[in-house]
Amino acid sequence: MKFGYYVRTVHTYPEIRDLTIRAEEFGFESAHVNDHLIGFDEKQEKKESYLEALMLMSSLAIETKKIKLGHIVLCNSFRNPAYLAKMVSTLDHISNGRALLWLGAGWYEEEYKAYGYPFPNGKQRVDELEESLAIYKKLFTEDSTNFEGNFWKLENNRNYPKPIQKPHPQIVLGTTGKRMTEIACREADGINLPYVKKDDLPKTIKNIHKHLEKFNRTHEEFEISYFGGIDLVSSQEEIDNLVTAIIDRAKEDAKPSREEVLKNQFIGYPEDIKEKIKEYEDLGINKMVIAIRKSDTLGINKMVIAIRKSDTIEDPLKMFYDKVM
């Protein structure tokens, strides 16, 4: 199992930098931040710190030596795809071949409004992503590109220097959607699954394998990564409190049982987490992206994997490294 590390659990640049350096020292394969511009509070009143995702990774490229640098995931709507290809090519050179291109079609309407972007329907956002993938790959590999699609037209584009990585940095789509999954299996190097229940995982991975076979691709050339929720604890009381909190925060018509929570979420002692990760690996997951969050963030964003700090665990990142990795 490979591990990535979600480093936007802290907010200032020095904090993110130090966290990324620690993740590199502990042997994590990659560091990730989300590509959001504002926070997720419903009233949009909090002044949450959100450093721009690509500028942040360019800075981290200077501060690190080995860890790969990417996102979870870049919003395809925020940047012209030809310009993004230039940015990722530049990041690959700054980092000496460590850039990742993990993408999504976008979903958070409030930040589209806040920054003046049009918010097309879901079909069009996926259409735009599909067309963007063709542009990214052309600009990474072709000497000169002419392209005319439904959304973008390029005339004699010359993207130099090309990325260091050949044929291009790893392209991964973040999705559990039906159409996006098919596009990923046809066009990308991998798929990132944001919070999928264990009960649903066999069917999800079987569907991915089916699509890969349809497009004459092998499982070995396609990375399936997982983005979920982990709670590293040191007592049964903490387990009980976490499970109760998850049930309490669920909608009245969709409250899970205690058994369902324990089965489908990563909650437990280090040895329990290690065993469950092995189960996911056996099901076909190649990589997990993790982060440290304190327990008071429980339930705010299920799209983030979280090893929440126990009061009796002084350094949960080190414990994860020592006892789980």
C-alpha positions in Angstrom: 0.0 0.0 0.0 1.2 3.5 -0.9 0.3 6.5 1.2 -0.3 10.1 0.3 -0.7 12.8 2.9 -3.3 15.6 2.9 -1.4 18.6 4.2 -4.1 21.3 4.3 -5.1 20.4 7.8 -3.1 23.4 8.9 -3.5 26.9 7.4 -0.4 29.0 7.3 2.3 28.4 4.8 5.0 27.7 7.5 2.6 25.1 9.1 1.9 23.4 5.7 5.6 23.5 4.8 6.6 21.9 8.0 3.9 19.2 7.8 4.9 18.4 4.2 8.6 18.0 5.2 7.6 15.7 8.0 5.4 13.6 5.7 8.4 13.3 3.3 10.7 12.3 6.2 8.2 9.5 7.2 8.2 8.1 3.7 4.8 9.2 2.3 4.8 9.0 -1.4 2.9 12.2 -2.1 1.6 15.4 -0.5 -1.9 16.8 -1.4 -4.0 19.9 -0.9 -7.6 20.4 -2.1 -8.2 23.1 -4.7 -10.8 25.2 -2.9 -10.9 29.0 -2.7 -13.3 29.4 0.3 -14.4 27.3 3.3 -17.4 25.2 3.7 -19.5 27.0 6.3 -23.1 27.3 5.1 -23.4 31.1 5.9 -20.0 31.8 4.3 -19.0 33.9 7.4 -15.8 32.3 8.4 -12.5 33.8 7.3 -10.9 30.4 6.6 -7.4 30.5 5.2 -7.1 28.9 1.7 -3.8 29.4 0.0 -4.0 29.0 -3.8 -3.4 25.3 -4.6 -0.9 25.5 -7.4 1.2 28.3 -6.0 1.3 26.4 -2.8 2.7 23.3 -4.5 5.3 25.3 -6.4 6.6 26.6 -3.1 6.6 23.1 -1.5 8.6 21.9 -4.5 11.5 24.0 -3.3 11.2 22.9 0.3 11.2 19.1 -0.5 13.3 16.7 -2.4 11.5 13.4 -2.9 7.8 13.6 -2.2 5.4 13.9 -5.1 3.2 17.0 -5.2 -0.4 17.1 -6.2 -4.0 17.9 -5.3 -7.1 16.2 -4.1 -8.3 17.3 -6.6 -7.8 20.3 -9.0 -11.0 21.9 -10.1 -11.1 21.7 -13.9 -13.3 24.8 -14.1 -10.9 27.2 -12.5 -8.2 27.3 -15.2 -8.0 27.2 -18.9 -6.8 23.7 -19.7 -4.0 24.9 -21.9 -2.8 27.3 -19.2 -3.1 24.6 -16.6 -0.9 22.3 -18.8 1.7 25.1 -18.7 1.4 25.4 -14.9 1.8 21.7 -14.3 4.7 21.5 -16.8 6.4 24.3 -14.8 5.7 22.5 -11.5 7.2 19.4 -12.9 10.5 21.3 -13.7 10.6 23.1 -10.3 10.2 19.8 -8.5 12.5 17.8 -10.8 9.7 15.5 -12.0 7.4 15.2 -9.0 4.2 16.9 -10.2 0.9 15.1 -10.2 -2.2 16.1 -12.1 -5.3 14.9 -10.1 -8.5 16.4 -11.4 -12.2 16.8 -10.7 -15.1 18.4 -12.6 -15.9 20.8 -9.8 -19.0 20.7 -7.5 -19.0 23.6 -4.9 -21.3 26.2 -6.4 -20.8 28.7 -3.7 -17.1 29.3 -4.6 -18.0 29.4 -8.3 -20.3 32.3 -7.4 -17.8 33.9 -5.1 -15.1 34.1 -7.8 -17.3 34.9 -10.7 -17.2 31.6 -12.5 -20.3 30.3 -14.4 -21.6 27.1 -12.8 -22.9 24.9 -15.7 -24.8 21.8 -15.0 -23.1 18.6 -14.1 -23.1 17.1 -17.6 -21.4 20.2 -19.0 -18.8 20.2 -16.3 -17.9 16.6 -17.1 -18.0 17.4 -20.9 -15.5 20.2 -20.2 -13.3 17.9 -18.2 -13.3 15.3 -20.9 -12.3 17.8 -23.5 -9.6 19.2 -21.2 -8.0 15.7 -20.8 -7.4 15.7 -24.6 -5.8 19.1 -24.4 -3.5 18.2 -21.4 -2.2 15.2 -23.1 -1.6 16.9 -26.4 0.2 19.8 -24.9 2.4 17.5 -22.8 3.5 15.4 -25.8 3.0 17.3 -29.1 5.5 19.7 -30.7 2.7 22.0 -31.8 -1.0 21.7 -31.1 -4.0 22.9 -33.0 -7.3 21.9 -31.3 -10.9 22.9 -31.8 -13.5 21.4 -29.5 -16.8 22.4 -28.0 -15.3 24.7 -25.4 -11.7 25.6 -26.4 -9.8 26.4 -29.6 -6.0 26.4 -29.7 -4.0 27.6 -32.6 -0.3 26.5 -32.9 0.1 26.1 -29.2 3.8 25.4 -28.2 4.1 24.2 -24.7 7.8 24.2 -23.8 9.5 23.0 -21.8 7.7 19.7 -21.8 7.2 18.0 -18.4 10.2 16.0 -17.1 8.0 13.0 -16.6 7.3 11.0 -19.7 4.9 10.9 -21.4 3.4 13.3 -18.7 2.7 13.6 -15.0 0.3 11.1 -13.6 -3.3 12.0 -14.5 -5.9 10.9 -12.0 -9.6 11.7 -11.8 -11.3 12.1 -8.5 -14.8 10.6 -8.7 -17.3 7.9 -7.9 -19.6 8.9 -10.7 -20.6 6.5 -13.5 -19.6 8.6 -16.5 -16.4 10.0 -14.8 -15.3 6.5 -13.9 -15.6 5.4 -17.5 -13.6 8.5 -18.7 -10.9 7.8 -16.1 -10.6 4.2 -17.1 -10.3 5.2 -20.8 -8.1 8.4 -20.5 -6.4 8.6 -17.1 -3.7 6.9 -15.2 -5.8 6.3 -12.2 -8.9 7.1 -10.2 -9.3 8.5 -6.7 -12.4 7.4 -4.8 -13.6 9.9 -2.3 -15.2 8.2 0.8 -16.6 4.9 -0.4 -18.2 2.6 2.1 -16.5 -0.8 2.5 -19.9 -2.4 1.6 -19.8 -0.6 -1.7 -16.1 -1.0 -2.5 -16.2 -4.5 -4.1 -18.9 -3.4 -6.6 -17.1 -0.1 -7.3 -13.7 -1.8 -8.0 -15.4 -4.5 -10.1 -16.9 -1.8 -12.2 -13.5 -0.1 -12.6 -11.9 -3.4 -13.7 -14.8 -4.0 -16.2 -14.1 -0.6 -17.8 -10.4 -1.2 -17.9 -10.9 -4.5 -19.7 -13.3 -2.8 -22.2 -10.6 -0.3 -23.1 -7.9 -3.0 -23.3 -6.0 -1.7 -20.2 -4.4 -3.7 -17.5 -5.0 -3.3 -13.7 -1.3 -2.9 -13.2 -1.1 0.3 -15.3 -4.1 2.0 -13.5 -3.9 3.2 -9.8 -7.0 3.0 -7.6 -6.6 5.3 -4.6 -9.0 5.9 -1.7 -9.9 9.1 0.2 -12.0 8.4 3.3 -11.9 8.9 7.1 -9.6 7.4 9.7 -9.7 7.9 13.5 -6.7 6.7 15.4 -7.7 6.2 19.1 -6.2 4.9 22.3 -9.3 3.8 24.3 -12.7 2.2 23.9 -14.2 5.4 25.3 -12.9 7.3 22.3 -14.3 4.7 19.9 -17.7 5.0 21.6 -17.7 8.8 21.5 -16.7 8.9 17.9 -19.3 6.4 16.8 -22.0 8.2 18.8 -21.0 11.6 17.2 -21.2 10.1 13.7 -24.6 8.7 14.3 -25.9 11.9 15.9 -24.7 14.0 13.0 -26.3 11.9 10.4 -29.7 12.9 8.9 -32.7 11.6 10.7 -33.7 9.4 7.8 -30.2 8.0 7.2 -28.7 7.3 10.6 -26.4 4.3 10.5 -26.2 1.6 13.1 -23.2 1.3 15.4 -22.2 -1.8 13.4 -22.4 0.0 10.1 -20.2 2.8 11.3 -17.5 0.5 12.6 -17.6 -1.6 9.5 -17.5 1.3 7.0 -15.3 3.8 8.7 -11.7 3.6 9.9 -12.0 3.9 13.6 -9.8 2.0 16.1 -6.4 1.3 17.6 -3.4 1.2 15.3 -3.6 -2.6 14.9 -7.3 -2.3 13.9 -6.5 0.4 11.3 -3.6 -1.6 9.9 -5.9 -4.7 9.5 -8.6 -2.7 7.8 -6.1 -1.0 5.4 -4.9 -4.5 4.5 -8.6 -5.5 3.7 -8.9 -2.5 1.4 -5.7 -3.4 -0.3 -6.9 -6.9 -0.8 -10.1 -5.5 -2.4 -7.9 -3.6 -5.0 -7.0 -0.2 -3.4 -3.4 0.7 -4.3 -3.0 3.9 -2.4 -4.6 5.9 0.5 -4.3 9.6 1.1 -4.3 10.5 4.8 -4.0 13.5 7.1 -4.1 14.4 10.8 -7.0 16.3 12.2 -8.1 17.0 15.7 -11.3 15.3 17.0 -13.2 18.6 17.1 -13.3 18.5 13.3 -15.3 15.2 13.2 -17.9 15.1 10.5 -17.2 18.5 9.0 -15.8 17.1 5.8 -16.1 13.4 5.0 -14.1 13.9 1.9 -11.0 14.3 4.0 -9.2 11.3 5.4 -8.4 12.1 9.1 -6.3 10.5 11.7 -7.7 12.5 14.6 -5.5 13.2 17.5 -6.2 11.3 20.7 -5.6 13.1 24.0 -3.3 10.3 25.0 -1.4 10.1 21.7 1.3 12.7 21.5 2.2 12.3 17.9 -0.4 10.4 15.8 1.6 10.9 12.6 4.6 9.1 14.1 2.3 6.4 15.6 0.8 5.8 12.2 4.2 5.5 10.7 5.5 3.2 13.4 2.5 0.9 13.8 0.4 1.1 10.6 2.6 1.9 7.6 
